[in-house]
């Protein structure tokens, strides 16, 4: 939208817009720019135009949530800029157009009736638009316009009327929109509260399991938040769920990993190389979950470390190194995955109850 730069006092002077174009002060483009310049910024930003194939504005819509009082103030500005002309002026402009154009031979009564009909229809249109369209038609065509052609020209220049329609529609819908916003805010608050309660229950289990070695609540929260920001797709689900599960199962490496992720998440962006990728989520599936995704070398290598009795430091260092893209660790990952596959189908080594419960869950 153009913003008004200069507003001359003289009605015959030119208006300079921010794009450098100059228009007579009563030109529809200048009047529109003058009105928009006085809108509240939130309203001006919220009004978005739809265009046809010739780039004519077909309608406006309101996006976002501009305040109702600011929208009403914009409507008052539009009303002030779109007042109709006095009937005598409309007749004068139509008469001038009649003298400039030609039409089929008509009786005096027909001409007078036509002028009266056009004048009556034009009373509902803004004065500056009516004057501009009638003068433009007189300068661009030798023929008297049919009403359909005149109406199409009026609509092309009626952006402020289209803005008024959009704002009025928005204000009519605003109570329902505000109710939806409140309901959404309440739902989000409820979900946050439920998530916090779930986290508190999970952390109570972690604290009981690890005692003095337990990661602090903020370390667990930071680790989970960091993982959420680094992974996508199914890995987000596994990071969030399995890190909690492995903590609750008293796996020491999971507690240590939480502490390390919490430290990594505090590094400045320029120094943070750690990136969880789709193939290297820094947590483990449970054993039977791995069975249903045995193509993932990272998970296979992880389970090989666990089953081979690796220490907490070894497991944690491997997780972080692979996720950080360390080439030596990635090469070792393939070796460990091969060793894990050589052990045979994992499902054959699971406790029968665990495998059965897993199949039942699926």
Secondary structure, 3 states (H helix, E strand, C coil): CCCEEECCCCCCCEEEECCCCEEECCCHHHHHHHHHHHCCHHHHHHEEEEECCCCCEEEEEECCCCCHHHHHHHHHHHHHHCCECCHHHHHHHHHHHHHHCECCCCCHHHHHHHHHHHHHHHCCCEHHHHHHHHHHHHHHCCECCCHHHHHHHHHHCCHHHHHHHHHHHHHHHHHHHHHHHHHHHHHHHHHHHHHHHHHHHHHHHHHHHHHHHCCCHHHHHHHHHHHHHHCCCHHHHHHHHHHHHHHHCCCHHHHHHHHHHHHHHCCCHHHCCCCCCCCCCCCCCCHHHHHCCCCCHHHHHHHHHHHCCCCHHHHHHHHHHHHCCCHHHHHHHHHHHHHHHHCCCHHHHCCHHHHHHHHHHC
